[in-house]
Amino acid sequence: MLAIMIMTGVVGINSISLLQKEKAYAARERELLQQISVEEARTKELEEFATYTKTKKYAEEVAKDKLGLVYENEIIFQEVD
């Protein structure tokens, strides 16, 4: 009889431990799913930017901003300090 009571106690303690682990794993799963969602959004932004960098508009912006190039008949206004 004593052996059965001890085994019941051990099983009860182990089940409590397993429930705590289950809660920890569920919390970790939610955290990982949130990270996946964030990374998927970031991936989408990067794909859109990659597509944008292949457009003529992007090339024109880079030429103007970084290289200072303008169209032949374009008028440039500069700020006076």
N, C-alpha and C positions, 0 to 999 in steps of 0.2 A: 504494500500500500504506500509506503514511504517513497519507494522508487517512482511510482506513478505520480505522486505529488511533486517530486523534484523535477521529473520530466515535464510536467505541466507548467511548472514555474519557468523552466529554461525555455520552453517553447513560447510562453507568454512574453518573456523578456526579448527573445529573438524577434518576435512579431512586432514589438514596439520599435526595435532597432530598424527593422525593415521598413516600417511606416515612415520613420524619420528619413531614411535614405530615399524613399520614394518621393517625399516632399522636396528634398534637396535636388533630386534629379529633375523633377517637374519644374522647379524654379530655374534650373540651369537650361532646360529645354526652352522655356519661354525667353530667356535671355539670348540664347543662340538664334531662335527664330526672329527676334527683333534685330539682331545683328545681320542676319541674312537679308531681311527686308531693307535695312539701311544700305547694305552693299549692292543689292539689286537696283536700288534707286540711283546709287552712285554710278553703277555700270551703265545704266540708261543715259545718265547725263554725259558720261564719257563717250558713249556711242554717238549721241547727238552732236557733241563737239567735234568728234572725228569726221562726221558727215559734213558739218559746217565748214571745217578747215579745207574741204575739197571744193568749196564754192568760189565763184569769181568775187563775190562780195568780200569774203575773208581775205583773199589775195589783195584786193584793193585797199582794205583797211590796213593790212600789214605794210603795203607799199607806202601808204600815206604816213602812218604813224611811226614806223621804224626807219624807213628809208627817205622820207620826205618827198616822195614823188607825187606829182600832180598831173592831171590831164592837160593837154596842150592849151585849151581855151579856158581853163579854170582860173578864177581870180582868187587869190589868197589874201585874207585880211590878217594883219598881225596886230597884237596888242601893243599899245605904247605904254611904257613904264613911266 
